[in-house]
């Protein structure tokens, strides 16, 4: 009997190559001539909008068929308007990608009735980095150090917020209610760009804001001293801030440290998520994830991001999926404590 020149393994490999080629060709045919869009859940001019526009300029080149790509702002209800749209009304075919903040997940945890989605069922594409927030105040506020807003002789500082569950609001409430900061939170602003305007006109003293966003939008004011950083809230220390204290350092008990982790460290991992709706075909999700990952290492993108002072330390979509699941399925006792901070009770 003559031996076959082809092993079973070689046949399987050949079939896999052919199948992959068919998939790539099919994806290219799907995207070719189409317009894809990144829907941003906040107003133009803020950090989310900035990242979306930088990424859109390069992401399309890594998608099969190289579709035209645009950015659409759909602000409202602290991100819920865009989240509800992507979950229920968007074209669930891979042509609409949502860039949304982590507050939408916290809003689901609170049981807010306006939340019409299950964040665990979104399909996460990736994030450019884990959130890192800082408390920044204006020179005109008269606040020069963290000691000015802590302790019995503290001065009240008016901080701008966005909505229940936003990193801005949660960090402010945590500092006020758990760690003793003298803070008046003025919430309801439609994005950090509006808060900056209020700060610049002396209506507010400051805000908690993403460090990368602040660098992208207000680098000149940080350099001139018009804006001063008092504290950092980050899963890892921010190197550029040197000895600026972290909010975790203010925690005095294990219970406080645990609360800081649950309200900041875990949510900050998925705070800058790019995602698609739950009905987008799995093979297309895989294509978009591959394109996103390629964009994050693309020299042209990284060069432009560096010039724009954008922080890039990407997180994979599968990891984001796990973080969201972990947060929403936390034990009931921990959930009660987290909700107390989020609601300011």
N, C-alpha and C positions, 0 to 999 in steps of 0.2 A: 504494500500500500504506500502511495506517495504522500509524504507529509505536506500539510498545507503550508504555504509560504506566509500566511497571515495568522497571527495569534489572535485570540479573542480580545485581548487588551488593545491591540492595534486597531481592531475593527471598532471597538467602543470609542477609542480616541478619535478615529476618523469621523464617526457619526457625531461626536460632540463638536468637532470643528465645523462640520457642515451645518449643524443646528445653530451654533453661535453665529455663523455667517448669515443664515436665514434671518435670525433675530435682529442682527445689526441692520441688514437690508430693509427689514420690515419697519424698524424704528425710523430709519432714515426716510423711508417713503412716507411714514406718518407725519413727521415733523416738517418735511420739505415744503416750503411755501407758506407755512402757517405762522401765526403770531402767538408766541407764548408770553405770559405776563407774570411778574412778581407782584402780588397784592400785599401792600404794607398796611398794617393795622393802625398806623398812627399818621399824624399830619406831616406834610413836607417840611424839611429843614432840620428834623431831629436826627438822632443817632440811627434809629432803625431805617429811616428813609435813606440816609447816607450810605449805610452798608448795602442796602438793597440795590442802589444805583451803581455802586462800584462793582458788585458781584454780577449784576445783569449785563454789564459791558463785556464780560468775559465768559460767563456761563454758557451762553448760546453756542459758542465755538466748540464746546465739548459735548454738546448734544448731537446725536445723529441727525443729519439733515439740516443742521444749523438754522433753526427757526429765528425769525425776527423776535427780539425780546424787548418788552417795555415794562415800565414800573407804574403801577396804579395805586394811589393812596385811597384807602377806604377807612378813615378814622370813625370812631364813635363807640360809646359805651365801654371805654377802656379796653378796646380790642375785640369786644364781643360781636360787633357788627360784621367785621371781617371774618372772624372765626365761624360764626353761624352761616355766613355766605359760603365759605369754602366747604363746610360740612354738608350743607343741604342743597345749595343752588348752583354751585360752580360746575363747569364742565369737568367731570371726573375722568379726564383722559390724559392728564399729564401736561396740559397747556396752562394750568393755573397753579402757581406755587405761592403759598402764604408765608410772609415773614411776620411773626407775632411774638409778643412778649410773654413771659412766664406768668403774668398776673391772670391770664385766662384760666390757667390750671388752678390757681388759688381760688378764683371765683367759683369754679366747679366744686372745690372742696367745701366752700361755704354754703353751697346749695342755692346760690343766687338764681332766681327764676328766669332771668334773661339768658342764662347759659342754655343753649339748645343743642349742645354737642357733648360727646364723651371724649375728652382729650386723649384717652388711652387708645382710641380707635383711629385717630389721625395717623398718617404714615410719615414719619419724620425723616427728612432728607439729610440734615446736618445743621451745624451751627458754626459760625466763624470763630467763636471763642466763648468761654464761660464768663458770665457777667462779673464785673468787679465794680462796685459802687463806692462813691466817696461823698462825704458831706462837704460842700463848698459854700462859702459865704462871701458876700461882697465886702470890699474895703469900707464902704459907707455904713455897713451894719454896726461898726464899732466892735465887732467880735474878733479877737486876735488869736485866741487859743481855745482848746476844748474846755479848759478850766472855767472859761467865762460863762459856759452854759450848764455846768455841773455844780452840785453842792448848794448849800443854803443861801449863798450870796450870788447865785447865778442870775444872769440877765436872760430875759425871754428872747428867743430867736424865732422869727416867722419864716417857716419853710413852705415851699410850694409842693403840692402833690397832684396826682393824676386821678387815681381811682382806687377802690378797694382792691388790695392784692398786688398793686404795682410795686416794683422794688423800691421806688421812691417813698411811697407811703409806708410800706412795711418796715423799712429801716428807720424811718422817723418815729414810728410808733414804738418800735423796739427800744430805741434810745430813750424815748420819753417815759414809757410806762414800765419798762423792765430795768433800765439802767440809770434812770434818774435825771435825764436831760430836761431842761426847761424849754419846751418847744411848743409853739402854736402852729399846728398843721393846717394850712389852707389848701384844701384839695379841690379837684374838679377841673384843673387846667387841661386843655386838649393838646397835650404833648409838651416836651421839655423846651421846645422853641418858644412857646408862650410863657413858660416860667422864666426863661432867661430875659424876655422882654420886661416882665414884671420886676425882676431883680435889677435890671439896668435902669428902671424908672423909680427905684427905691420903694416899690410897693411890697416887696419881699426882701428878706435878708439873705436867703439862700435856698438850697435844695440838696437832696440826695440825687446824684446823677451817675450814670455809667461812666467809668473812667475813660474808656475808649471813645465814647460819644463826646465827652467833655473835651478831650484832646482834639477831636475832629472838628468840633464846632466853636471852641472857645480857647484855643491854644494861646492866642495873643493875650487874652485877659489873665490867664494863669501865669504867663511869663512876666507880665507887667506888675503883678501883685494886685490887680483889680479884683481877681477872684482868689480866695485862699482856701486850701484844703485843710480840714480839721481832723477828719477820721476816715479810715478806709474800711470797707466791708467786702471781703473777697475770700474765696476758698483758699487762695495762696497769697502771700504778701506781694504787694505791687512794688517791684524793684525801684522804679523811678521815684517813689515817695519816701524812700529812706526810713527815717525813724517816726514817721506819722503813725500814731497808734491805730490798731485795728479794734473794731467793735467787740471782738471776742476777748480782748484784754481787759475790757471793762466788766466782764462777767465775773461775779464773785463766788458763785456756787456751781455745783455740777448741774443743777436743774437749769440755771441760767445759761450755762454753756451748751447744754442740750437744746434749749430753745433757740439759741442763736444759730446752731447748726441746721435745725429743721426749718427755720424761717429764712435763712440766707444761703447756706452752703449748697444744699440739695436743689432748691429752686433756681439758684444762679447757674446751674449747669445747663438747664434748658431755657434760660431766659431770652436767648436770641435765636430761637428755632426757625428753620425753614422746613415747611411740611406741605403735604398734599392731602386731599380728601380721602376718606376711608374706602371709596369704591374704585380708586385708580388701580388699574391692573398691576399685579405684582411685578411683572417683567418691566413695565414702564417705570415703576418706582425704583427698581434696580438701576435702570439707565440714568435716571435723574441723580440718584445717589453717586453713581460713578462719575457723572459729569461734575457734580458739586465737589467731590473729593479731588478731581483733576484740577478744578479751578483753584482750590485752596493751595495747590503746589505749583501753579502756573507762574513762571517768572514774570510774565507781563503783568498779571494781576498783582502779584506780590510787590512788584516795583511801584505800581500805581498806589497800592494800599499804603506803602511806606511813605510816599510823598504826601498822602492824605492823612497820615498819622493814625491809621486804623490798626488796631491790634488784631493779629491773626494767630490763633492757636486752636485749630479746628477740632470739633467733636463729631463723631460719627452718628449717623441717624439711628442706628440700632442701639447705641448707648443712650441717646436722648429718650428713646422709647422706654428703656428700662428705668431711667430716672423718673419719668412721669408716672409710671406704674407704681414705683416705690412710694412716691409722695402721696398719691391718691389712695393708696391702700395701707397707709400707716395705721398703727393700733389706735383704738378709739380714745384712750387716755391722752396720747400724744396729740391727736387731732384736736381735742378739746383745748389744750394749751396753745396750740398754733392758732386756732380760730380766735382765741382771746387776744392774741397780739394783732392779728389781721384786722379784727373789728375794733381794736382799741378799747377793749373792755377788761 
